[in-house]
Amino acid sequence: MNLDFSPDEKTFRQEVRDFLATELPVDIREKVRLGRRLSADDHVRWQNLLSERGWLGANWPKEHGGPGWGPVERHIFDEECAAAHAPTIVPFGVSMVAPVIMKFGNQDQQSHYLPRILANHDWWCQGYSEPGAGSDLASLRTRAVRDGDEYVVSGQKTWTTLGQHANMMFCLVRTDPEAKKQAGISFLLIDMQSPGLSVRPIITLDGAHEVNEVFLDEVRVPVANRVGEEGQGWTCAKFLLTHERTGIAGLGHAKQALRHLKSVATRVRHRGRPLLELPSFRHRVVKAELELMALEVTHLRVLAAARDGGAPGAESSLLKVRGSELRQELSELTRRALGPAALPFFPEFLYGDAQLDAEQAENAAAGVQYLNRRKLSIYGGSNEIQKSIVAKTLLGM
């Protein structure tokens, strides 16, 4: 198996770098570099630029308006975006619901929703997790009762990322309470402006409004907004989660975090010497770098298999587990390297327009990023669940 990049792939990497150098707005780049909170407008501005270039739907085939990239091109694109401090593309429309609509949706749904996603006309959020149904997603209790040409939906969703900006939600609902847990679930597309739907913010450890609770009180949803057949929602959900977990590995972001950690550990001095020269600290940095190299090789092997027609299975769980653990370790090492300088919390800088001096600005996000990264091993299916999938699927346990 040849894991080297081809001449065409190297040329493509340079094309992406050139685009990022000239088109990524400087103010957005600096916000990402310093860990400041992006506004909805920041995300839309950047995604409009990608859409104009034809690169927003990086995982889309050409027949649906995407660039038709293979898995290696998508990997290169993600890696270069992270290195250039570009915002992560909000994944819920482009990378999650769109592939489900392409595979399971009818022609009307594809013709209506896919162009709107590429044009950034719709901001999607994910209605999966519920109180009592997180990693055990099949235990969800949100009900959808058929009433003529509509479903009447009642229940609660939680941890709805960026739901405060969304106008559409893809949602798992229980349409047959008598069926086996997985068999009684359907996949609905719900307008967030529907009567009876409300969003309540959840403030996370880092002080941010990133996630929400969504309450549905007899919300009426057209049957035409169901993707796939009634009771086929679990099939749609598994298809979506396999792709989500592969992306959660965050290889490009981990590599950027390692570069940042080395820069900090070189700048910070301990007894007159760079912290990176302290054997006990250097050992942990080297160990993290070796683990990152191993993760990259594993990721490339999965990409090579996908390029040859394979599909990610339990391997996506392996990538999710190792990627999330490694990004947590890198944030922990950065926080340790900065010491007391990582403690101050400047919400007026991170979430507003206030300014700090250069050194404070460089350090401001370390503490909140450490707190925020705690979620990586939980969302998208907790790491404990992912390890069970690996044990069952790959090891036959």
Phi, psi and chi 1 to 4 in degrees:
 res  aa     phi    psi   chi1   chi2   chi3   chi4
   1 MET       -  120.6 -178.2  178.2  -65.9      -
   2 ASN   -92.6  115.0 -177.8    8.6      -      -
   3 LEU   -99.3    6.1  -61.5 -179.6      -      -
   4 ASP   -77.7  149.8  -68.0  -29.7      -      -
   5 PHE   -79.6  140.7  -67.9  104.6      -      -
   6 SER   -76.8  164.8   69.6      -      -      -
   7 PRO   -55.8  -39.1  -28.1   36.1      -      -
   8 ASP   -65.1  -38.0  -74.1  -14.9      -      -
   9 GLU   -69.8  -35.0  -71.3  162.0   -9.1      -
  10 LYS   -68.0  -37.9  -67.8  176.6 -179.0  177.1
  11 THR   -64.1  -41.2  -61.3      -      -      -
  12 PHE   -62.3  -40.7  173.2   72.6      -      -
  13 ARG   -58.9  -42.0 -176.9 -175.9  -67.3  -83.9
  14 GLN   -67.3  -35.7 -171.4   58.6   52.5      -
  15 GLU   -62.1  -43.2 -178.5 -176.1   -1.5      -
  16 VAL   -64.4  -43.6  174.8      -      -      -
  17 ARG   -60.3  -43.0  -75.4 -179.7 -179.5  174.0
  18 ASP   -64.0  -41.7  -67.6  -17.9      -      -
  19 PHE   -61.9  -45.6  171.5   77.7      -      -
  20 LEU   -64.9  -37.3  -69.6  165.1      -      -
  21 ALA   -66.9  -31.1      -      -      -      -
  22 THR  -101.4  -27.4   57.6      -      -      -
  23 GLU  -108.0  -23.9  -61.8  -60.8  -32.5      -
  24 LEU   -70.8  117.0  176.2   57.7      -      -
  25 PRO   -57.5  136.8  -25.3   35.0      -      -
  26 VAL   -62.0  -40.1  173.9      -      -      -
  27 ASP   -65.3  -36.2   63.0  -43.2      -      -
  28 ILE   -71.1  -42.1  -66.3  178.5      -      -
  29 ARG   -56.3  -44.5 -176.1 -164.2  -55.0  -89.8
  30 GLU   -69.0  -36.3  -78.5  -58.6  -71.8      -
  31 LYS   -60.6  -45.8  -82.6 -170.8  175.5 -178.4
  32 VAL   -65.6  -44.2  174.7      -      -      -
  33 ARG   -60.0  -38.3 -174.3 -179.6   72.7   82.6
  34 LEU   -93.1    2.9  -65.2  172.9      -      -
  35 GLY    72.7   24.7      -      -      -      -
  36 ARG   -82.8  152.6  -56.8 -179.3   72.6  175.3
  37 ARG   -70.3  130.2 -177.2   64.6   54.8 -175.2
  38 LEU   -85.8  141.8  -65.0  171.1      -      -
  39 SER   -83.5  167.3   67.5      -      -      -
  40 ALA   -59.7  -38.5      -      -      -      -
  41 ASP   -63.8  -37.4  178.8   66.1      -      -
  42 ASP   -59.6  -47.0  -68.7  -30.2      -      -
  43 HIS   -61.6  -45.5  -76.2  -69.1      -      -
  44 VAL   -66.8  -40.8  172.1      -      -      -
  45 ARG   -57.6  -46.8  -88.9 -160.8  -64.8  150.2
  46 TRP   -68.1  -42.3  172.2 -126.7      -      -
  47 GLN   -69.8  -28.4  -67.6 -176.5 -174.2      -
  48 ASN   -65.5  -38.6  -79.8  -20.8      -      -
  49 LEU   -64.4  -41.0  -69.6  168.6      -      -
  50 LEU   -66.6  -38.4  -70.1  173.0      -      -
  51 SER   -64.3  -41.7 -177.2      -      -      -
  52 GLU   -61.9  -33.6  -68.8  168.2    8.6      -
  53 ARG   -79.2  -14.5 -177.8   64.8  178.2 -112.4
  54 GLY    85.6   19.4      -      -      -      -
  55 TRP  -113.0    2.2  -73.3   -0.4      -      -
  56 LEU   -66.1  -48.0  178.9   58.2      -      -
  57 GLY   -84.8   66.6      -      -      -      -
  58 ALA   -59.9  -27.9      -      -      -      -
  59 ASN   -99.5   11.2   57.6  -33.1      -      -
  60 TRP   -93.9  144.5  -68.1   29.5      -      -
  61 PRO   -74.2  161.3   26.7  -33.8      -      -
  62 LYS   -61.8  -32.9  -71.5 -175.7  177.2  179.4
  63 GLU   -66.3  -17.3   58.4  -95.7   32.3      -
  64 HIS  -107.8   10.6  -70.4  -60.2      -      -
  65 GLY    99.9    5.2      -      -      -      -
  66 GLY   -88.6  176.5      -      -      -      -
  67 PRO   -79.9  -10.9   28.8  -34.0      -      -
  68 GLY    74.8   24.2      -      -      -      -
  69 TRP   -68.9  151.1  -68.0  -18.9      -      -
  70 GLY   -85.7  179.4      -      -      -      -
  71 PRO   -62.9  -30.5   19.2  -30.9      -      -
  72 VAL   -70.8  -43.2  176.7      -      -      -
  73 GLU   -62.0  -39.5  -73.4   81.9    6.3      -
  74 ARG   -64.7  -38.6  -63.8 -161.3  -62.0  -89.2
  75 HIS   -63.1  -45.4  165.4   74.0      -      -
  76 ILE   -62.2  -44.6  -69.5  171.2      -      -
  77 PHE   -59.8  -47.7  176.6   73.5      -      -
  78 ASP   -62.5  -41.5  -70.6  -18.0      -      -
  79 GLU   -65.3  -43.5 -171.0  173.3   60.8      -
  80 GLU   -70.1  -35.3  -69.0  -58.2  -40.6      -
  81 CYS   -63.1  -42.3  -77.2      -      -      -
  82 ALA   -64.7  -41.8      -      -      -      -
  83 ALA   -64.9  -31.6      -      -      -      -
  84 ALA   -89.6    2.3      -      -      -      -
  85 HIS    64.1   38.9  -55.9  -67.9      -      -
  86 ALA   -82.6  149.3      -      -      -      -
  87 PRO   -62.8  145.6  -18.8   30.6      -      -
  88 THR   -65.6  132.1  -59.5      -      -      -
  89 ILE   -62.0  129.8  -64.8  171.9      -      -
  90 VAL   -60.4  116.4  178.7      -      -      -
  91 PRO   -83.5  -15.6   31.5  -35.9      -      -
  92 PHE   -65.3  -35.5  -53.9  106.1      -      -
  93 GLY   -84.2  -58.0      -      -      -      -
  94 VAL   -67.2  -46.1  173.6      -      -      -
  95 SER  -102.3  -13.2  -57.5      -      -      -
  96 MET  -113.2  -67.6  -66.4 -174.1 -177.9      -
  97 VAL   -73.6  -32.3   73.2      -      -      -
  98 ALA   -59.4  -48.7      -      -      -      -
  99 PRO   -60.4  -33.0  -25.9   36.0      -      -
 100 VAL   -66.5  -43.8  171.0      -      -      -
 101 ILE   -63.9  -39.8  -67.6  172.6      -      -
 102 MET   -61.5  -40.6  -69.8  177.0 -161.1      -
 103 LYS   -86.1  -40.1 -174.0  170.4 -180.0   64.6
 104 PHE  -113.7  -14.7  -58.9  102.6      -      -
 105 GLY   -78.2  159.1      -      -      -      -
 106 ASN   -85.5  177.1   57.4   42.5      -      -
 107 GLN   -63.3  -39.6 -174.4   59.2   54.3      -
 108 ASP   -62.5  -43.1  -72.7  -17.2      -      -
 109 GLN   -64.8  -41.8  -69.5  167.2  -17.3      -
 110 GLN   -64.4  -43.7  -67.5  175.7    6.7      -
 111 SER   -67.4  -31.6  -61.4      -      -      -
 112 HIS   -83.9  -52.4  176.9   74.9      -      -
 113 TYR   -84.0  -37.7  -70.0  111.1      -      -
 114 LEU   -63.3  -47.0  -63.5 -178.8      -      -
 115 PRO   -61.9  -34.5  -23.0   34.6      -      -
 116 ARG   -67.5  -34.8  -67.7 -179.7   61.8   83.9
 117 ILE   -66.9  -45.1  -68.7  172.1      -      -
 118 LEU   -65.1  -30.5  -78.6 -175.0      -      -
 119 ALA   -88.6    2.9      -      -      -      -
 120 ASN    59.7   30.5  -71.1  -60.0      -      -
 121 HIS   -81.9  -24.1  -71.2  163.6      -      -
 122 ASP  -119.8  136.4  -70.5  -33.2      -      -
 123 TRP  -109.8  116.8 -174.4  -51.4      -      -
 124 TRP   -97.7  152.4  -71.7   82.8      -      -
 125 CYS  -132.4  169.8   63.4      -      -      -
 126 GLN  -109.3  120.3 -177.5  177.3   23.6      -
 127 GLY  -104.6   72.8      -      -      -      -
 128 TYR  -109.3  -69.7  -89.9   29.7      -      -
 129 SER   -64.5  148.4  -66.2      -      -      -
 130 GLU  -137.5  162.4  -59.7 -179.5    6.0      -
 131 PRO   -58.7  118.9  -23.9   34.2      -      -
 132 GLY    89.6   -0.8      -      -      -      -
 133 ALA  -145.3   77.3      -      -      -      -
 134 GLY  -104.2  -94.3      -      -      -      -
 135 SER   -65.3  -31.7  -66.7      -      -      -
 136 ASP   -87.2   65.9 -177.2   18.5      -      -
 137 LEU   -64.3  -30.0 -175.1   57.7      -      -
 138 ALA   -66.9   -8.4      -      -      -      -
 139 SER   -86.5    8.8  -65.0      -      -      -
 140 LEU   -58.0  149.0   65.3   90.0      -      -
 141 ARG  -120.8   -3.0  -68.6  179.2  -67.9  178.0
 142 THR   -60.6  124.0  -64.9      -      -      -
 143 ARG  -100.0  143.9  -69.5  -76.2  -54.2  -83.7
 144 ALA  -129.2  113.0      -      -      -      -
 145 VAL  -105.0  127.7  178.8      -      -      -
 146 ARG   -70.4  130.3 -176.9   76.9  176.8 -101.2
 147 ASP  -136.7   88.0 -178.8   20.0      -      -
 148 GLY    66.4 -121.5      -      -      -      -
 149 ASP   -92.1   15.4  -68.5  -25.2      -      -
 150 GLU  -134.6  157.8  -65.2  178.8  -42.2      -
 151 TYR  -104.7  143.0  -71.9  105.6      -      -
 152 VAL  -105.5  113.5 -179.0      -      -      -
 153 VAL  -107.6  129.6 -178.1      -      -      -
 154 SER  -137.0  136.6  -64.4      -      -      -
 155 GLY   156.4 -163.3      -      -      -      -
 156 GLN  -142.2  137.4  179.7 -175.8   -6.9      -
 157 LYS  -117.0  151.2  -62.9  -65.1  178.6  177.1
 158 THR  -138.5  167.9 -166.4      -      -      -
 159 TRP    57.2   37.1  -49.0  124.0      -      -
 160 THR   -80.8   98.8  -50.2      -      -      -
 161 THR   -66.8  128.1  -57.2      -      -      -
 162 LEU    56.3   25.5  -59.4 -179.9      -      -
 163 GLY   -64.3  -20.5      -      -      -      -
 164 GLN   -67.6  -19.3   70.6  -89.9   29.9      -
 165 HIS   -97.8  -14.7  -56.4  -46.3      -      -
 166 ALA   -79.6  146.9      -      -      -      -
 167 ASN  -111.0   -5.9   66.5  -53.1      -      -
 168 MET  -140.1  148.0  -67.6  -66.0  -61.1      -
 169 MET  -135.1  132.5  175.3  173.2   63.7      -
 170 PHE   -93.8  134.7   57.2   92.2      -      -
 171 CYS  -140.0  135.5 -168.6      -      -      -
 172 LEU   -92.4  129.9  -67.5 -179.4      -      -
 173 VAL  -134.7  156.0  -61.8      -      -      -
 174 ARG   -94.7  114.3 -172.7  162.5  -60.4  -75.6
 175 THR  -101.7  -14.1   45.9      -      -      -
 176 ASP  -137.7   94.7 -174.1   -7.0      -      -
 177 PRO   -69.1  -13.2   24.6  -33.1      -      -
 178 GLU   -90.7  -16.6  -55.6  -58.8  -36.3      -
 179 ALA   -79.6  166.8      -      -      -      -
 180 LYS   -52.9  146.4  178.8 -176.9  174.1 -178.4
 181 LYS   -46.2  -52.2  -72.9 -161.7  -59.3 -175.4
 182 GLN   -71.1  -29.5  -70.9   86.9  -14.8      -
 183 ALA   -77.9  -16.1      -      -      -      -
 184 GLY   -99.0   18.8      -      -      -      -
 185 ILE  -109.2  141.1  -65.8  171.6      -      -
 186 SER  -127.0  162.6  -62.6      -      -      -
 187 PHE  -113.8  113.6 -166.9  101.0      -      -
 188 LEU  -116.6  150.5  -62.1 -176.1      -      -
 189 LEU  -106.5  118.0  -49.2  178.4      -      -
 190 ILE  -120.0  130.5  -59.3  179.2      -      -
 191 ASP   -72.7  123.6 -173.9  -24.6      -      -
 192 MET   -69.7  -12.3  -65.1  -72.1  -76.8      -
 193 GLN   -91.4    6.4  -56.6  -57.1  -45.9      -
 194 SER   -65.2  139.8  -59.4      -      -      -
 195 PRO   -56.4  137.1  -24.4   34.4      -      -
 196 GLY    94.1   -5.5      -      -      -      -
 197 LEU  -104.5  130.4 -170.3  150.3      -      -
 198 SER  -137.4  151.9   59.2      -      -      -
 199 VAL  -121.5  131.6  179.0      -      -      -
 200 ARG  -123.7  128.8 -178.0 -176.0  -60.1  169.0
 201 PRO   -70.6  148.8   25.0  -33.8      -      -
 202 ILE  -118.4  122.9  -61.0  173.9      -      -
 203 ILE   -92.8  125.0  -55.2  -56.6      -      -
 204 THR   -87.0  176.0   50.5      -      -      -
 205 LEU   -54.3  -32.1  -82.8  172.7      -      -
 206 ASP   -87.1    8.7   57.4  -14.4      -      -
 207 GLY    83.1    9.2      -      -      -      -
 208 ALA   -97.6  151.1      -      -      -      -
 209 HIS   -97.2   87.4  176.5 -164.6      -      -
 210 GLU  -110.8  -33.6 -176.3  178.9    8.8      -
 211 VAL  -120.1  166.6  -68.6      -      -      -
 212 ASN  -148.3  164.4  -55.8  -90.7      -      -
 213 GLU  -102.8  142.5  -65.6  176.6  -70.7      -
 214 VAL  -121.6  126.3  176.8      -      -      -
 215 PHE  -110.0  134.2  -63.1   88.5      -      -
 216 LEU  -121.7  114.8  -57.6  106.7      -      -
 217 ASP  -118.0   93.4 -177.4   11.7      -      -
 218 GLU    52.9   51.1  -63.4 -171.0  -10.1      -
 219 VAL   -79.6  129.1  174.5      -      -      -
 220 ARG   -93.0  125.4  -70.5 -169.5  166.5  -91.9
 221 VAL  -125.9  126.1 -179.0      -      -      -
 222 PRO   -58.7  140.8  -22.7   33.1      -      -
 223 VAL   -59.1  -27.6  171.6      -      -      -
 224 ALA   -63.6  -15.9      -      -      -      -
 225 ASN   -90.8    8.2  -77.0   26.8      -      -
 226 ARG   -85.4  129.7 -174.1 -169.5   68.1 -139.9
 227 VAL   -94.6  124.8  177.8      -      -      -
 228 GLY    77.7 -176.3      -      -      -      -
 229 GLU   -77.7  159.5  -62.8  -60.6  -40.4      -
 230 GLU   -61.6  132.8 -173.6  167.6  -70.6      -
 231 GLY    88.0   -1.7      -      -      -      -
 232 GLN   -95.6    6.2 -166.0 -176.1   12.7      -
 233 GLY   -61.5  -33.8      -      -      -      -
 234 TRP   -65.9  -34.5 -169.2 -112.0      -      -
 235 THR   -63.6  -44.1  -58.9      -      -      -
 236 CYS   -61.9  -42.3  -61.5      -      -      -
 237 ALA   -63.4  -44.6      -      -      -      -
 238 LYS   -64.7  -40.3  -70.5 -167.9  -60.9 -179.2
 239 PHE   -60.5  -43.7  176.0   79.4      -      -
 240 LEU   -67.2  -43.6 -175.0  150.9      -      -
 241 LEU   -68.0  -32.5  -73.8  171.5      -      -
 242 THR   -60.2  -43.7  -62.5      -      -      -
 243 HIS   -71.9  -37.3  -68.8  -90.8      -      -
 244 GLU   -62.2  -43.9  178.5 -173.1   10.1      -
 245 ARG   -70.6  -32.6  -73.0  166.8 -175.7  162.2
 246 THR   -62.5  -42.7  -56.0      -      -      -
 247 GLY   -70.0  -29.1      -      -      -      -
 248 ILE   -64.6  -18.9  -72.7  174.9      -      -
 249 ALA   -53.2  -33.7      -      -      -      -
 250 GLY    59.3   43.6      -      -      -      -
 251 LEU   -59.2  -45.3 -175.3   61.4      -      -
 252 GLY   -62.3  -39.9      -      -      -      -
 253 HIS   -68.9  -36.0  -68.8  -73.5      -      -
 254 ALA   -65.1  -40.8      -      -      -      -
 255 LYS   -65.6  -39.3  -66.2  176.0   80.5  170.1
 256 GLN   -66.6  -38.8  176.3   55.6   34.3      -
 257 ALA   -64.5  -36.5      -      -      -      -
 258 LEU   -66.5  -41.7  177.7   63.5      -      -
 259 ARG   -61.9  -41.7  -74.0 -169.9  -70.5  -91.2
 260 HIS   -64.9  -42.6  177.3   62.5      -      -
 261 LEU   -59.7  -44.7  168.5   61.3      -      -
 262 LYS   -63.4  -38.3  -72.7 -177.8  173.7 -179.2
 263 SER   -63.7  -44.8  173.3      -      -      -
 264 VAL   -63.7  -46.2  169.5      -      -      -
 265 ALA   -69.4  -18.4      -      -      -      -
 266 THR   -83.5  -35.1  -59.8      -      -      -
 267 ARG   -76.2  -40.1  168.9  166.8   53.3   89.6
 268 VAL   -76.7  135.1  173.4      -      -      -
 269 ARG  -113.6  143.7  -54.8 -172.5   76.6   79.8
 270 HIS  -126.2  114.2  178.2   76.7      -      -
 271 ARG    53.5   42.3  -64.1 -179.1  179.0  176.7
 272 GLY    85.4   -2.8      -      -      -      -
 273 ARG  -121.5  149.9  -61.0  170.2   58.1 -166.6
 274 PRO   -55.6  139.0  -23.7   34.1      -      -
 275 LEU   -56.2  -31.5 -178.5   60.9      -      -
 276 LEU   -64.2  -18.2 -164.0   56.8      -      -
 277 GLU   -88.7   -7.4  -64.9 -179.6    7.5      -
 278 LEU   -73.4  119.4 -175.1   68.1      -      -
 279 PRO   -53.9  -44.0  -28.2   36.1      -      -
 280 SER   -65.0  -37.8   59.4      -      -      -
 281 PHE   -77.1  -43.1 -168.3   84.1      -      -
 282 ARG   -59.5  -35.8 -176.6  176.1 -178.8   84.9
 283 HIS   -59.1  -43.3  171.1   76.5      -      -
 284 ARG   -69.0  -35.9  -71.4 -173.8   65.4  176.2
 285 VAL   -66.1  -45.3  175.2      -      -      -
 286 VAL   -63.0  -42.1  169.8      -      -      -
 287 LYS   -60.5  -44.1 -177.4  174.4 -177.7  -69.6
 288 ALA   -62.9  -39.5      -      -      -      -
 289 GLU   -65.9  -41.0 -176.1  163.9   14.6      -
 290 LEU   -64.2  -40.8  -70.4  173.1      -      -
 291 GLU   -65.8  -35.2  -69.7  177.8  -10.1      -
 292 LEU   -66.6  -39.9  178.0   54.0      -      -
 293 MET   -62.4  -41.6  -67.6  169.1   65.5      -
 294 ALA   -65.2  -40.3      -      -      -      -
 295 LEU   -62.7  -40.9  176.9   65.6      -      -
 296 GLU   -63.5  -42.3 -178.3  171.8   21.9      -
 297 VAL   -63.0  -42.6  170.5      -      -      -
 298 THR   -61.8  -42.6  -57.4      -      -      -
 299 HIS   -62.6  -43.5 -168.8 -143.4      -      -
 300 LEU   -64.7  -34.7  -69.7  172.3      -      -
 301 ARG   -64.4  -41.4  -70.2  173.2   62.9 -168.9
 302 VAL   -63.5  -41.0  171.7      -      -      -
 303 LEU   -64.5  -40.9  -68.1  177.8      -      -
 304 ALA   -62.7  -40.5      -      -      -      -
 305 ALA   -65.6  -40.4      -      -      -      -
 306 ALA   -65.4  -37.9      -      -      -      -
 307 ARG   -63.8  -29.1 -178.3  171.2   54.5 -174.0
 308 ASP   -90.6    9.9  -64.4  -25.3      -      -
 309 GLY   105.2   -1.0      -      -      -      -
 310 GLY   -78.8  168.9      -      -      -      -
 311 ALA  -127.9  138.2      -      -      -      -
 312 PRO   -64.6  133.1   23.7  -32.8      -      -
 313 GLY  -119.5 -115.3      -      -      -      -
 314 ALA   -64.6  -19.2      -      -      -      -
 315 GLU   -59.5  -32.5  -64.2   86.9   -7.1      -
 316 SER   -64.5  -31.8   64.3      -      -      -
 317 SER   -68.6  -40.2  -66.4      -      -      -
 318 LEU   -60.5  -44.9  -77.1  171.8      -      -
 319 LEU   -63.7  -40.2  -67.5  173.3      -      -
 320 LYS   -63.8  -44.9 -166.0  -89.4  179.6  179.0
 321 VAL   -63.2  -53.3  170.1      -      -      -
 322 ARG   -70.1  -38.6  -67.2  -56.3  -58.7  127.4
 323 GLY   -64.0  -43.2      -      -      -      -
 324 SER   -68.8  -41.1   59.4      -      -      -
 325 GLU   -64.0  -39.5  -69.4  174.5  -15.6      -
 326 LEU   -69.3  -41.4 -177.0   54.7      -      -
 327 ARG   -65.6  -33.6  -69.1  177.7   67.6 -170.3
 328 GLN   -65.5  -42.0  -72.4  176.3  -19.2      -
 329 GLU   -63.1  -40.4  170.2   70.1   -0.5      -
 330 LEU   -66.5  -38.6  -68.7  169.4      -      -
 331 SER   -68.8  -35.1   68.0      -      -      -
 332 GLU   -65.2  -43.0  157.2   70.9    2.6      -
 333 LEU   -66.6  -38.2  -72.4  172.6      -      -
 334 THR   -63.5  -43.8  -58.7      -      -      -
 335 ARG   -62.2  -41.5 -175.4 -176.5   62.8   85.7
 336 ARG   -66.2  -38.9  -77.1 -177.2  173.0  -88.5
 337 ALA   -62.4  -39.7      -      -      -      -
 338 LEU   -78.6  -23.3  -71.7  169.3      -      -
 339 GLY    60.5 -134.8      -      -      -      -
 340 PRO   -58.7  -24.3  -23.9   33.8      -      -
 341 ALA   -66.8  -17.5      -      -      -      -
 342 ALA   -87.6   -5.9      -      -      -      -
 343 LEU   -79.9  -41.1  -70.8  175.9      -      -
 344 PRO   -59.7  141.4  -23.4   33.8      -      -
 345 PHE  -114.0  119.2  178.7   44.2      -      -
 346 PHE  -117.3   73.2  -59.7  103.1      -      -
 347 PRO   -60.1  -32.4   21.4  -32.5      -      -
 348 GLU   -66.6  -22.3   65.0  -81.0    1.8      -
 349 PHE   -90.3  -48.8  170.9   74.3      -      -
 350 LEU   -68.5  -33.9  -66.1  171.0      -      -
 351 TYR  -116.8    5.9  -51.0  132.6      -      -
 352 GLY  -140.5 -153.6      -      -      -      -
 353 ASP  -105.5   -0.7  -62.9  -35.1      -      -
 354 ALA   -63.6  155.1      -      -      -      -
 355 GLN  -114.1  153.5  -62.7  -59.9  -48.6      -
 356 LEU  -125.9  165.7  -62.3  175.9      -      -
 357 ASP   -70.1  166.7   64.9   46.3      -      -
 358 ALA   -57.3  -44.5      -      -      -      -
 359 GLU   -68.8  -42.9 -176.0  173.7   -6.3      -
 360 GLN   -61.7  -40.6  -74.1 -179.8  -38.4      -
 361 ALA   -62.2  -39.3      -      -      -      -
 362 GLU   -65.9  -30.6  -69.1  -74.0  -18.2      -
 363 ASN   -98.4  -12.8  -59.6  -21.5      -      -
 364 ALA   -59.7  -34.3      -      -      -      -
 365 ALA   -87.8   -9.4      -      -      -      -
 366 ALA   -59.6  -47.0      -      -      -      -
 367 GLY   -66.6  -46.4      -      -      -      -
 368 VAL   -69.6  -33.0  -64.3      -      -      -
 369 GLN   -67.5  -38.2  -74.7 -175.9  -12.0      -
 370 TYR   -58.0  -46.4  167.3   78.0      -      -
 371 LEU   -64.9  -42.9  -66.6  172.2      -      -
 372 ASN   -64.9  -35.6 -170.6  -86.1      -      -
 373 ARG   -69.0  -13.3  -63.1  -65.4 -175.9  -91.0
 374 ARG   -60.2  -26.2  -59.7  -54.6   92.8 -162.3
 375 LYS   -75.1  -17.8   70.8 -174.1 -179.3 -173.2
 376 LEU   -60.4  -33.2  -65.1  179.6      -      -
 377 SER   -85.8    3.5   52.2      -      -      -
 378 ILE  -111.8  -50.3  -59.4  173.1      -      -
 379 TYR   -75.6  162.3   74.2   68.8      -      -
 380 GLY    72.0   18.3      -      -      -      -
 381 GLY    96.6  114.8      -      -      -      -
 382 SER   -58.3  156.4   69.9      -      -      -
 383 ASN   -61.2  -31.0  -78.3    8.8      -      -
 384 GLU   -62.9  -41.5  -70.3   77.1   11.9      -
 385 ILE   -65.5  -41.6  -65.0  -65.2      -      -
 386 GLN   -62.6  -38.7  -57.4  -47.1  -50.8      -
 387 LYS   -65.4  -35.3  -70.1  175.0 -177.5  178.0
 388 SER   -65.8  -38.3  -64.2      -      -      -
 389 ILE   -62.6  -45.2  -67.7  172.7      -      -
 390 VAL   -62.2  -45.7  170.6      -      -      -
 391 ALA   -60.2  -42.1      -      -      -      -
 392 LYS   -74.8  -44.9 -179.9  178.5  179.1 -179.7
 393 THR   -82.1  -45.2  -54.4      -      -      -
 394 LEU   -93.0  -32.7  -63.6 -177.9      -      -
 395 LEU  -103.2   -9.5  -56.8  179.2      -      -
 396 GLY    67.2   28.7      -      -      -      -
 397 MET   -90.2      -  -63.6  174.5   65.2      -
